[in-house]
Amino acid sequence: MVRLVLVLGDQLSRDIAALKAADKARDVVVMAEVMGEGISVPHHPQKIALILTAMRKFAAALAADGWRVAYSRLDDPDNSQTLSGEVLRRATETGVSSVLATRPGEWRVIADLEALPLAVTILPDDRFLCPEAEFAAWAEGRKSLRMEFFYREMRRKTGLLMDGDKPAGGQWNFDHDNRKPAKADLLRPRPLRFAPDAVTEEVLALVEARFAHFGKARPFHWATDRAGALAALDDFVTNRLPRFGDEQDAMLTGEPFLSHAVISPYLNIGLLGPMEVCRTVEAAWQAGRVPINAAEGFIRQIIGWREFVRGIWALQGPEYAARNVLGHYRALPGLYWGKPTGMSCMAAAIGQTRDLAYAHHIQRLMVTGNFALLAGVDPAQVHEWYLSVYIDAFEWVEAPNTVGMSQFADGGVVGSKPYVSSGAYIDRMSDHCGGCQYRVKDKVGERACPFNLLYWDFLMRHRARFEGNPRMAQMYRTWDKMDQGHRARVLHEASRFLRRLDAGEAV
């Protein structure tokens, strides 16, 4: 029996479940570029360009390997411009009514496939190291789900950085050696850049013509096939991994990449696999080329955090992204879409997001995410923004990171406390505050750092919820010791700032 084998734009792996189960001699691979996916949220032009270019090259590689591929280009006049429509079109053309697919990483797409009037078989996405059922079994009966304990199980399961049944180096986590501020360094290696080839240029022109979304399509320097992704991985391990641990939480003006890997887009669309990435990093440590704190810190992000949030996404279900336990409903401020701001840290993070479709995890968590949480922005709007603007953002990874870790809208499923801070943290971990129109040392007054004002305003709005949290109780004791007049002024100035934000004024 002939089947249609659906391959999505974030499933560009030869060993994806649907391809492994397919018969090259008879089945038809279906791939489709459609406006419906491109505008489901206003995706960054570079994200769309990466996915479409990588899809075209992957389809060509499959065809060269003997697969029969039915490929829909975005500008095909017969294109229905929806994923479901293209599957149905290919079913009609071929007379095939059976579809084989790998489980998508977005609930909306899963629902669309399940609603098709065809016999659709959805196979588990076994590119992940922890199957959904395994994660559910680990989570069952636990009062809280904490990544650190899950991570230790994943270390044991994979054998990564293990010395028998003990962690290599005698401990599971080397965070105390990481998270240092970074210093300007003109000799710091930059990520490998890839010049657009003819296929990429064709796609970039198409994206620029069809999508008027926030973000710049050019310059575009991303790898768009597996060979390029492997080269990017090798470049990171050779040139930046040794400093990765030390600098992973640092921020420097004009240095968007520091020592970060910048390979998450390739992992998330399937050009790289998590185990091959981790084994490459482990081998570099074993060979003495990188310190253990760098290797462990990076591997924890892949087999710990990445697998953990995917498990949370699958376990919590389609309604998770709509959670809003803190009752935050403020509209997303215009500065997230590029409106001028005097806050240097926000301007830097959002500016590079516009230009590169990229910001590293601390910029997302402790700058743009922290500000949104402190200001009481609707988490659904924050969720859509992150899903829209980052080149590596797909629902399975983005929703738990945003709704859970960043905005605490899930009430503590992902984290035990909200990730909020005053300006002091940003000052400690970056050089942004020196050139800011606000003064990070000022707690009140016309030039007081907005993070300082909003931090206390947030804590007071949610005192009943968080005062009993052991990790936050000290801050409430600190507040209570402050002069009453000072406390009143802080809250008054925070309220005034939020009114300006609501009025659309530049802040």
KEBA-704215 format. One record per residue (C-alpha): residue in one letter; x, y, z. Coordinates in steps of 0.02 Angstrom, whole numbers, plus 50000, padded with zeros to 5 digits. Each point is the difference from the previous one (the first is absolute). Layout:
aXYZ ...
//
This chain:
m500005000050000 v500665017249952 r500045013250136 l500315018650007 v501465003550118 l499865017450073 v501625008850048 l499845017050086 g501215014449995 d500694996150173 q500204981449963 l501455000549877 s500854984150058 r500324984449898 d499564989750155 i498365008650037 a498724986950053 a498885001649847 l501454997849879 k500694985250097 a498304991549990 a499745004349815 d500394989949845 k501105009749880 a499474988949856 r498165004550008 d499565013950124 v499915018549957 v500835013150110 v498945015750018 m500805016550046 a499165017049988 e500445018350019 v498365008550048 m499475017450052 g498914992650135 e501534994550098 g500985015749959 i498655011350073 s499344989150142 v500975012950099 p501045013849917 h501594989749988 h501655009149978 p500525000749816 q501644991150038 k499074985850085 i498874997749850 a501485001149881 l501014987150099 i498574987550004 l499515001949816 t501794999149939 a500404984950108 m498394991649941 r500455002449817 k501744992950026 f499374985450103 a498694995949869 a501325000549864 a501114988350101 l498574987750024 a499615000349814 a501834997149958 d499954985050117 g498564992249904 w498495006250095 r498475006149905 v499685017550068 a498465010649973 y500595017450047 s498925015750007 r500895016649982 l499285015550079 d499785008549831 d499214985049913 p498345006549930 d499164983550044 n500575001050181 s498505000250119 q501125009050128 t499504988750144 l500864984250058 s498384990150003 g499535006549828 e501654994249925 v499854982750076 l498254998649927 r500615006449832 r501354986749993 a498764986750056 t498865004849855 e501445000149875 t500654983150051 g498394991450051 v500804996150168 s498965001150159 s501294994650130 v501185012450082 l501524996550107 a500635014450108 t501185003350144 r499215008450151 p500095019049976 g500635011450137 e498475011349997 w498264995350062 r499165010049861 v500884989849866 i499624983650089 a498155004650002 d500045004649815 l500754983149954 e498784990450109 a498555009149917 l500494994749823 p498734988749913 l501394987449970 a500764985450093 v501365009350095 t501304990750104 i501025011350114 l501604992250065 p500945006050155 d501435012049966 d501434989150057 r501335013349968 f499755004650183 l500964990050128 c498574998850124 p498384993249924 e498405008550056 a499414984550093 e501664998750091 f499905018150056 a498204997650058 a500544984950102 w501415010050079 a498815014350041 e498604989450072 g499765002250186 r501305013850021 k499475015350097 s501095010849889 l500904997449836 r501775006550011 m501224999249857 e501524996250108 f499324983150054 f499414995849825 y501725004849933 r500874987750115 e498894986149934 m500445005049823 r501854999750041 r499814982350065 k498964994949850 t501185007049868 g501634996950091 l500585017549957 l501335006850116 m499864984850113 d501364990850093 g499144983450030 d498455004450100 k500765016550060 p500055016849911 a501665004249920 g500975012450105 g499094994650157 q498475011149983 w498475001749888 n500045018649977 f501435012449982 d498985016050004 h501075007450136 d501405001049871 n498895007949869 r499005016049978 k501375012850010 p499905017249920 a500885001449832 k501315012649948 a500205008049830 d501194989749894 l500395004649820 l500754982749974 r498454990450056 p499544987549862 r498355003549912 p498814986649937 l500314993149827 r499055009649865 f499274992249845 a499835010349842 p498304997849918 d500064988749847 a498815000649851 v498634990150089 t500105011150153 e499985016049897 e498454994149908 v499124996550164 l500555016550077 a499265009649854 l498384990350018 v499915003250187 e500345018549979 a498605001049872 r498714990050098 f500285003650187 a499965017650073 h500424993850175 f501075007650138 g501834996349967 k501305001649864 a500244986249872 r501775005449963 p501424998150034 f499644981250009 h501464989350059 w499174983850058 a500464982549941 t498584992349899 d500494981749984 r500744986250105 a501785002649940 g499925018250053 a499224995650167 l501404987550035 a501285013349955 a499155012150120 l500074987050138 d501844996649970 d500375018750000 f499145002250168 v500864985350084 t501705005249933 n499935018750026 r498695005050129 l499554985350110 p501545002250113 r499285016850059 f498174995149990 g499774996150184 d500835015750062 e499025011649885 q498334991249980 d499035012850101 a500975015549950 m499415014249888 l501095012449907 t499485014449887 g500404995949819 e500394981850041 p498404990249967 f500824982949995 l501435000250128 s500474981650023 h498294992649966 a499784985449880 v498685008049887 i499504982649940 s498254999050075 p499155003749831 y500894985049924 l499514988750144 n498205005949996 i499724997549813 g500894983349996 l501665003749917 l500914994450157 g499554986850130 p500145002650188 m501104984950034 e501245003749862 v500165017750066 c500264994150179 r501224986349951 t501025012749903 v500085011350153 e500414985450115 a501404994449885 a500765017550005 w500014999250190 q500724982450001 a501405005949885 g500415014150121 r499505013849880 v498635007550109 p499725001150189 i498674989350080 n498965015050056 a499785004949816 a499604982449940 e498814996450143 g499125016849987 f499684997549815 i499464981850012 r498805004850140 q499145012149881 i499724986049873 i499594984150097 g499395009350153 w499055015749957 r499564996649817 e499324982750038 f499145006150159 v499015013949917 r499484988549858 g499354987950131 i499055014050087 w499225005449834 a499404982449962 l499414996650178 q499045016350025 g499064999549835 p499235012849882 e499315011750135 y501695003050081 a500475015149894 a498415009250054 r500394999450187 n500065016450095 v499984996350187 l500675017250046 g498585008849909 h501125010849890 y499085008649858 r501035015149949 a500255001549812 l501744996249934 p500885016949991 g500505006949831 l501844999650047 y499954981149970 w499635003949818 g501395012649985 k499285016050074 p501435010450072 t500444997550182 g501285007950115 m500324983550089 s501664994449927 c499794981650044 m498284999049919 a500585009749847 a501494988349980 a499004983950018 i498575005449888 g501135008349872 q501024984349973 t498404989849998 r499395010949857 d501654998749906 l500504982050036 a498434990650056 y501094995250148 a500325004350182 h500774988350126 h499074992650148 i500445013350130 q499465014149885 r498344990949977 l499774995350183 m500755014250101 v499755014849883 t498494998849885 g499144986550101 n500395008050168 f499325016949941 a498394992349934 l499714990550162 l500365014950111 a498865011149894 g498584987450005 v499904996849813 d498744987249938 p501014983749990 a499054994649844 q500675015349909 v501754996950068 h499874981949942 e499495005249824 w501415012849992 y501354987450045 l499264987249880 s500005013249863 v501695008250013 y501284986450037 i500744988849868 d500044985050117 a498255002250073 f498774985749979 e498524997450115 w500654984550090 v501545009350060 e499395017950003 a498374998250097 p500734992150159 n501475012049995 t498865015149985 v498374995550088 g500914990050134 m501775005750033 s499935018049939 q498235005750047 f499554987850141 a498284999449920 d499884981350034 g500065002950188 g501624990650029 v499924984749887 v501705004249925 g500835010750133 s499885001450188 k500025019049996 p499785014049873 y501605005749916 v499945018450046 s501385011950045 s500365018450020 g501275008949893 a501424993850111 y500044983049914 i500105007749827 d501365011850060 r500994985650072 m499874989249843 s500165013149864 d500755016649947 h498325007149947 c499685011050150 g501485011549973 g499265007649843 c498174999950052 q498915015550020 y499464992650167 r501144997750151 v500044982350066 k500555006150172 d498495011650015 k498554991950092 v498815014749977 g499985016149901 e499855005149818 r501474989449946 a499704984850111 c500234983749907 p498264993649952 f500514982550055 n500305006850176 l498275007750010 l499064985749918 y500884986650102 w499245006050163 d498345003949918 f499914981949939 l500434993050171 m498675010650084 r498654995749873 h500314981550030 r500505000150183 a498644987850053 r500634987249874 f501875001650024 e500355005950177 g500014982150063 n501194994049865 p501644995850089 r501005006849852 m499105016850005 a499605003150183 q501615009750030 m499515013249872 y498375003250090 r500945002050163 t501155012449914 w498515009949937 d499205000450171 k501585007650075 m499995014649878 d499375017150050 q498125001349973 g500175016049900 h501284992249885 r498884985049971 a498545011149955 r501085009849878 v500624984149915 l498244993849970 h499405017149943 e501415001749874 a499754982249938 s498165003749972 r500455015949905 f501224990449891 l498694986949959 r498755013549953 r501265007149879 l500274982749929 d498134997649978 a499865016949914 g501284994649870 e501305012650055 a501844996349968 v500784993650160 
//
